Amino acid sequence: MKTANKGQAAPCARRGLLLLLACGALPTALQAFPDFDPAAQALPVIAPPALSGHDLRSQAQTVFAGQYEQALWNGDLLAISLDNAGRASPQARFSAARQLDARTAPRLIFTMKSDGSGIPFAFAQLGMDQQRALDRSKARLGVAAGPQVLDYLRGNRSLEATGEPGGLRTRGSRLGAIIQSRPLVVHDTHLASGQPKTQSPPLPTVFVGSNDGMLHAFDAGATEAGAGRER
């Protein structure tokens, strides 16, 4: 590339941003942006929220917003009602984290073996490689064995902040940080068997990924009973 003569505008300067790449300025511009550090973000919401629907005239729409808390890296999914002008209610309709922390019923959590087959997320159901991966903490830290690590991931909080060397990280909630996962609302019109429902309304569910390693499914219904409950 030729160097512009003194007193003559360089081609990139004359033609604007469209020539950034051709002029070699784009790599330099990208280097000016620091790495993304969630702990340094001013707001606890990163991913865009999701709407249950787009007809505000029904006055039955909800916005779902994922959040994270920097100190303990826990998260939340808030459901906030909208009126027919799109104004948000000052009070969240539900907090998925509060619902999950209050849950006493066994959770339905599934994973996959290395061959792709679906299995319950239980230590005895895992393949040997998966069990060994969870057992590494016992060899390194001398505290939590594989089954205890799995129970921790399932939400058991008894090994948090035990004071023992290598005790598992203290969490502010069972729900992990939701940073760059946009919620997805699905109105299920089929039964688990794949057959269409004929007598019941669509079953609304909101899906969101979190940094506890799970894709969560929460009841997104408009009624108070069960709203925000993990499926």
C-alpha positions as CSV (number, residue, x, y, z in Angstrom):
1,M,0.0,0.0,0.0
2,K,1.3,3.4,-0.9
3,T,1.9,6.1,1.8
4,A,-0.1,9.2,1.2
5,N,1.9,12.3,0.3
6,K,2.2,15.1,2.9
7,G,-0.8,17.3,2.7
8,Q,-2.8,14.7,0.9
9,A,-5.6,12.8,2.7
10,A,-5.0,9.0,2.9
11,P,-7.5,6.9,0.9
12,C,-8.9,5.5,4.2
13,A,-9.5,8.9,5.6
14,R,-11.2,10.1,2.5
15,R,-13.5,7.1,2.1
16,G,-14.4,6.4,5.7
17,L,-15.1,3.2,7.5
18,L,-15.8,1.1,4.5
19,L,-12.1,0.8,3.8
20,L,-11.0,-0.1,7.3
21,L,-10.5,-3.7,6.4
22,A,-8.7,-2.9,3.1
23,C,-6.5,-0.4,4.8
24,G,-5.5,-2.8,7.6
25,A,-7.1,-0.6,10.3
26,L,-9.7,-3.2,11.5
27,P,-7.3,-5.4,13.4
28,T,-6.0,-2.4,15.3
29,A,-9.5,-1.2,16.1
30,L,-10.5,-4.6,17.4
31,Q,-7.4,-4.7,19.7
32,A,-8.6,-1.5,21.3
33,F,-11.5,-3.4,22.9
34,P,-10.6,-5.2,26.2
35,D,-11.7,-8.8,26.8
36,F,-15.2,-9.2,28.1
37,D,-15.1,-9.4,32.0
38,P,-18.6,-10.0,33.5
39,A,-17.4,-8.9,36.9
40,A,-16.5,-5.5,35.5
41,Q,-20.0,-4.8,33.9
42,A,-22.1,-2.1,35.5
43,L,-25.4,-3.8,34.9
44,P,-26.4,-7.4,35.9
45,V,-28.3,-8.0,32.7
46,I,-26.3,-8.9,29.5
47,A,-28.5,-11.0,27.2
48,P,-31.6,-9.4,25.7
49,P,-34.9,-10.2,27.4
50,A,-37.7,-12.3,25.7
51,L,-41.4,-11.7,25.3
52,S,-44.1,-14.2,25.9
53,G,-46.0,-12.7,22.9
54,H,-46.2,-9.5,20.8
55,D,-49.9,-8.5,21.2
56,L,-49.9,-6.0,24.0
57,R,-53.6,-5.4,23.7
58,S,-54.2,-8.7,25.5
59,Q,-52.6,-7.2,28.6
60,A,-51.3,-10.7,29.3
61,Q,-47.7,-10.4,28.0
62,T,-44.6,-11.0,30.1
63,V,-41.0,-10.0,29.6
64,F,-38.4,-12.6,30.8
65,A,-35.0,-11.2,31.8
66,G,-32.0,-13.2,32.9
67,Q,-29.6,-11.7,35.5
68,Y,-26.5,-12.4,37.4
69,E,-25.0,-11.3,40.7
70,Q,-21.3,-10.6,40.6
71,A,-20.2,-11.5,44.2
72,L,-21.3,-15.1,44.3
73,W,-22.0,-15.8,40.6
74,N,-25.6,-16.8,41.1
75,G,-28.4,-15.8,38.7
76,D,-32.1,-15.2,38.3
77,L,-34.8,-15.2,35.7
78,L,-37.4,-12.6,36.4
79,A,-40.9,-12.5,34.8
80,I,-42.3,-9.0,34.6
81,S,-45.9,-8.3,33.4
82,L,-46.5,-5.6,30.7
83,D,-49.7,-3.5,30.3
84,N,-51.2,-2.6,27.0
85,A,-48.9,0.3,26.6
86,G,-45.8,-1.8,27.1
87,R,-45.2,-0.4,30.6
88,A,-43.5,-2.9,33.0
89,S,-45.0,-3.8,36.4
90,P,-42.8,-2.5,39.3
91,Q,-43.0,-6.0,40.8
92,A,-41.7,-9.1,39.2
93,R,-44.4,-11.8,38.7
94,F,-41.9,-14.4,39.7
95,S,-38.3,-15.0,40.4
96,A,-37.1,-18.4,39.1
97,A,-34.2,-18.4,41.6
98,R,-36.5,-18.0,44.6
99,Q,-38.7,-20.7,43.2
100,L,-35.8,-23.1,42.7
101,D,-34.2,-22.4,46.1
102,A,-37.6,-23.1,47.8
103,R,-38.1,-26.4,45.9
104,T,-38.2,-29.5,48.0
105,A,-39.3,-32.0,45.3
106,P,-36.6,-33.9,43.5
107,R,-35.4,-32.1,40.4
108,L,-35.7,-33.6,36.9
109,I,-32.1,-33.2,35.5
110,F,-30.8,-35.1,32.5
111,T,-27.5,-35.4,30.7
112,M,-25.9,-37.6,27.9
113,K,-23.4,-40.3,27.8
114,S,-20.5,-40.1,25.4
115,D,-22.5,-42.2,22.9
116,G,-25.3,-39.5,22.9
117,S,-27.8,-41.5,24.9
118,G,-29.9,-39.5,27.4
119,I,-29.7,-40.5,31.0
120,P,-30.8,-39.1,34.4
121,F,-28.1,-36.9,36.0
122,A,-27.2,-39.4,38.7
123,F,-23.7,-40.7,39.5
124,A,-24.5,-44.3,39.0
125,Q,-25.9,-43.6,35.5
126,L,-22.8,-41.8,34.3
127,G,-20.1,-43.4,32.1
128,M,-16.7,-44.2,33.6
129,D,-15.0,-41.2,32.0
130,Q,-17.7,-38.9,33.4
131,Q,-17.4,-40.4,36.9
132,R,-13.6,-40.0,36.8
133,A,-14.0,-36.3,35.7
134,L,-16.2,-35.6,38.8
135,D,-13.8,-37.6,41.0
136,R,-10.8,-35.4,40.2
137,S,-11.7,-33.0,43.0
138,K,-11.2,-35.8,45.5
139,A,-7.7,-36.4,44.2
140,R,-6.8,-32.7,44.0
141,L,-8.6,-31.3,47.1
142,G,-9.2,-34.3,49.3
143,V,-12.8,-33.2,50.2
144,A,-15.6,-33.8,47.7
145,A,-15.8,-37.1,45.9
146,G,-17.6,-37.5,42.6
147,P,-21.0,-38.3,44.0
148,Q,-20.8,-35.2,46.3
149,V,-19.8,-33.0,43.4
150,L,-22.8,-34.3,41.4
151,D,-25.1,-33.6,44.3
152,Y,-23.7,-30.1,44.6
153,L,-24.4,-29.5,40.9
154,R,-28.0,-30.8,41.5
155,G,-28.4,-28.2,44.1
156,N,-27.3,-29.8,47.4
157,R,-25.7,-27.0,49.4
158,S,-24.4,-28.9,52.5
159,L,-20.8,-28.8,51.3
160,E,-20.7,-25.0,50.7
161,A,-18.5,-22.9,53.0
162,T,-17.8,-25.9,55.3
163,G,-14.4,-24.5,56.3
164,E,-12.7,-27.6,55.1
165,P,-9.7,-27.2,52.7
166,G,-11.1,-27.5,49.2
167,G,-14.8,-27.0,50.3
168,L,-17.1,-26.3,47.4
169,R,-17.8,-22.8,46.3
170,T,-20.5,-20.9,48.2
171,R,-23.5,-20.0,46.0
172,G,-26.1,-17.3,46.5
173,S,-28.6,-19.5,44.8
174,R,-29.0,-22.9,43.2
175,L,-29.5,-21.1,39.9
176,G,-26.2,-20.2,38.2
177,A,-25.4,-16.8,36.6
178,I,-27.3,-16.0,33.4
179,I,-25.0,-13.8,31.4
180,Q,-25.3,-14.3,27.6
181,S,-28.2,-16.7,27.3
182,R,-31.4,-15.1,25.9
183,P,-34.5,-16.7,27.3
184,L,-36.7,-18.6,24.8
185,V,-40.5,-18.9,25.3
186,V,-42.2,-21.9,23.9
187,H,-45.9,-22.5,23.8
188,D,-46.0,-26.3,23.7
189,T,-49.1,-27.6,21.8
190,H,-48.1,-31.2,21.9
191,L,-47.9,-33.9,24.5
192,A,-44.6,-35.6,25.4
193,S,-45.7,-38.4,23.1
194,G,-45.8,-36.0,20.2
195,Q,-49.6,-36.2,19.8
196,P,-51.4,-32.8,19.6
197,K,-53.3,-31.6,22.7
198,T,-57.0,-31.5,22.1
199,Q,-58.5,-30.3,25.4
200,S,-55.9,-28.2,27.2
201,P,-54.4,-24.9,26.3
202,P,-50.7,-24.6,25.2
203,L,-48.2,-25.2,27.9
204,P,-45.9,-22.1,28.1
205,T,-42.3,-22.8,29.1
206,V,-39.3,-20.5,29.2
207,F,-35.9,-22.0,28.5
208,V,-32.6,-20.3,29.5
209,G,-29.0,-21.5,29.9
210,S,-26.9,-20.6,33.0
211,N,-23.4,-21.0,34.2
212,D,-24.2,-23.9,36.4
213,G,-23.9,-25.9,33.2
214,M,-27.6,-26.5,32.6
215,L,-30.3,-25.5,30.2
216,H,-33.3,-24.8,32.5
217,A,-37.0,-25.1,31.7
218,F,-39.3,-23.0,33.8
219,D,-43.1,-22.8,33.9
220,A,-44.0,-19.5,32.1
221,G,-47.7,-19.7,32.8
222,A,-49.6,-16.5,33.6
223,T,-51.3,-18.1,36.7
224,E,-49.7,-17.9,40.1
225,A,-49.9,-21.7,40.6
226,G,-46.7,-23.1,39.4
227,A,-45.4,-20.0,37.7
228,G,-41.6,-19.9,37.7
229,R,-41.3,-23.5,38.8
230,E,-38.6,-25.6,37.2
231,R,-40.2,-28.2,34.9
